[in-house]
Structures are given as structure tokens and as C-alpha cells.
Amino acid sequence: LVRDGVVRQGIVINGLPLMTRGGFSGVYDVNDLDRYYSDCVIGGAGAFMIPVNDWTQFPEAIRRKLVLELAGPASPQWAAEEADHPPVVLAQDKPAADCQIGEKMWRNRNWMPDSR
């Protein structure tokens, strides 16, 4: 609801989903994080995301995100960046992401030891 309200105000939300588990898993990991970002996080005119699948991609992803955000979608730099790096295409035939997944994980957390 907050994201939708912010987008309605004309604010653009871009994303940098870090899908770099590298063998480590946490209770709050979201499967198909890129799909979640696409469906539930990014929004507004010209919104985009740049997934990071490996930490070696992180410096270039940050650089690219900043360049695209500062240049804006109407700039020649945007077109050059997109020509050099094709857009992300999700080749998954799954239902839309559950945009409340983080809230549900938080609500269902089991931090407190059983006091019995």
C-alpha cells in the first residue's frame, strides 16, 4: 500500500535485488527475489531493476543503476546502457509474487523461546 501511494505521487522506485545467497540461507530469504522486485517493489515511470546474482556483479550493477538514475530514461546514456546490457527478462511461468511475503515472514517469526 505504501509503495503504491508513493508511486501515485510520481516517485520512481528502482531496485537492486541481491540474489547472492552463496550457500547461506536465512529465514527471511525470498525465493525468486527478482520476480518479487518486478511485481512488488519497483514502480513509476521508467522504473527498472538490476539483479545481482554474484557479488562480482555488484560494483558494475551499482555503477549502472546510478548512471541510469542520474541520466534518466530520455537521455542518450540510458539508450547506450540498455544497448550494452539487455533488459532482464523473466522466463518463469509462475503466478505473480506475493507482495506481502516479507510481512508474513515477519509476522510468523519465532524469535521468542517457548515460555512454558
C-alpha positions as CSV (number, residue, x, y, z in Angstrom):
1,L,0.0,0.0,0.0
2,V,2.8,2.4,0.9
3,R,4.7,1.6,-2.4
4,D,1.5,2.2,-4.5
5,G,0.9,5.5,-2.7
6,V,4.5,6.7,-3.3
7,V,4.3,5.7,-7.0
8,R,0.9,7.6,-7.3
9,Q,2.8,10.7,-6.1
10,G,5.1,10.4,-9.1
11,I,8.1,8.9,-7.2
12,V,10.0,6.3,-9.1
13,I,11.3,3.2,-7.2
14,N,14.1,1.3,-8.8
15,G,15.6,-1.9,-7.4
16,L,18.8,-3.9,-7.0
17,P,17.8,-7.4,-5.8
18,L,20.7,-9.1,-4.3
19,M,20.3,-12.8,-5.1
20,T,23.7,-13.8,-3.8
21,R,23.0,-16.5,-1.2
22,G,26.2,-18.4,-2.0
23,G,25.2,-21.4,0.1
24,F,24.0,-19.4,3.0
25,S,20.3,-19.2,3.7
26,G,18.3,-17.2,6.1
27,V,14.8,-17.3,7.4
28,Y,13.9,-14.2,5.5
29,D,15.2,-15.2,2.1
30,V,12.6,-14.7,-0.6
31,N,12.6,-17.2,-3.5
32,D,12.6,-15.6,-7.0
33,L,13.6,-12.2,-5.5
34,D,13.8,-10.7,-9.0
35,R,10.2,-11.6,-9.6
36,Y,9.2,-10.1,-6.2
37,Y,11.0,-6.9,-7.1
38,S,9.4,-6.8,-10.5
39,D,5.9,-7.4,-9.2
40,C,6.0,-5.6,-5.8
41,V,8.9,-3.2,-5.4
42,I,9.8,-1.2,-8.5
43,G,7.3,1.2,-9.9
44,G,6.7,4.5,-11.6
45,A,7.6,5.9,-15.0
46,G,10.8,4.3,-16.3
47,A,11.3,2.1,-13.2
48,F,13.9,-0.7,-13.5
49,M,15.8,-3.2,-11.6
50,I,19.2,-4.7,-12.0
51,P,19.5,-8.2,-10.3
52,V,22.9,-9.2,-8.8
53,N,23.4,-13.0,-9.0
54,D,27.0,-13.0,-7.8
55,W,29.0,-10.5,-5.7
56,T,31.4,-9.9,-8.6
57,Q,28.5,-8.2,-10.4
58,F,27.8,-5.8,-7.5
59,P,30.2,-3.0,-8.4
60,E,29.0,-2.8,-12.1
61,A,25.4,-3.1,-11.0
62,I,25.7,-0.2,-8.6
63,R,27.5,1.9,-11.3
64,R,24.9,1.1,-13.9
65,K,22.0,1.8,-11.6
66,L,23.4,5.2,-10.6
67,V,24.2,6.2,-14.2
68,L,20.7,5.2,-15.3
69,E,19.0,7.0,-12.4
70,L,21.1,10.2,-12.9
71,A,20.7,10.2,-16.6
72,G,17.0,9.5,-16.8
73,P,15.2,7.4,-19.4
74,A,15.2,10.2,-22.0
75,S,19.0,10.5,-22.2
76,P,21.3,9.0,-24.8
77,Q,23.2,7.4,-21.9
78,W,20.2,5.4,-21.0
79,A,19.9,4.0,-24.5
80,A,23.7,3.3,-24.6
81,E,23.5,1.4,-21.3
82,E,20.5,-0.6,-22.5
83,A,22.2,-1.4,-25.7
84,D,25.3,-2.7,-23.8
85,H,23.2,-4.6,-21.2
86,P,19.9,-6.1,-22.4
87,P,17.0,-5.8,-20.0
88,V,16.2,-8.5,-17.6
89,V,13.6,-11.0,-19.0
90,L,12.0,-13.3,-16.5
91,A,11.4,-16.7,-18.2
92,Q,9.2,-18.1,-15.5
93,D,5.6,-19.1,-15.9
94,K,4.6,-18.7,-12.3
95,P,1.9,-16.7,-10.6
96,A,2.7,-13.2,-9.6
97,A,4.8,-12.8,-6.5
98,D,3.1,-12.4,-3.1
99,C,3.8,-8.8,-2.3
100,Q,3.1,-9.5,1.4
101,I,5.7,-12.3,1.7
102,G,8.1,-10.2,3.8
103,E,5.4,-9.0,6.1
104,K,4.1,-12.6,6.5
105,M,7.6,-13.9,7.4
106,W,8.0,-11.1,9.9
107,R,4.5,-11.8,11.4
108,N,5.2,-15.6,11.6
109,R,8.7,-15.3,13.1
110,N,9.5,-17.4,16.0
111,W,12.1,-15.4,17.9
112,M,10.8,-15.8,21.4
113,P,11.6,-19.1,23.2
114,D,8.7,-21.0,24.4
115,S,8.0,-19.8,27.9
116,R,6.3,-23.0,29.1
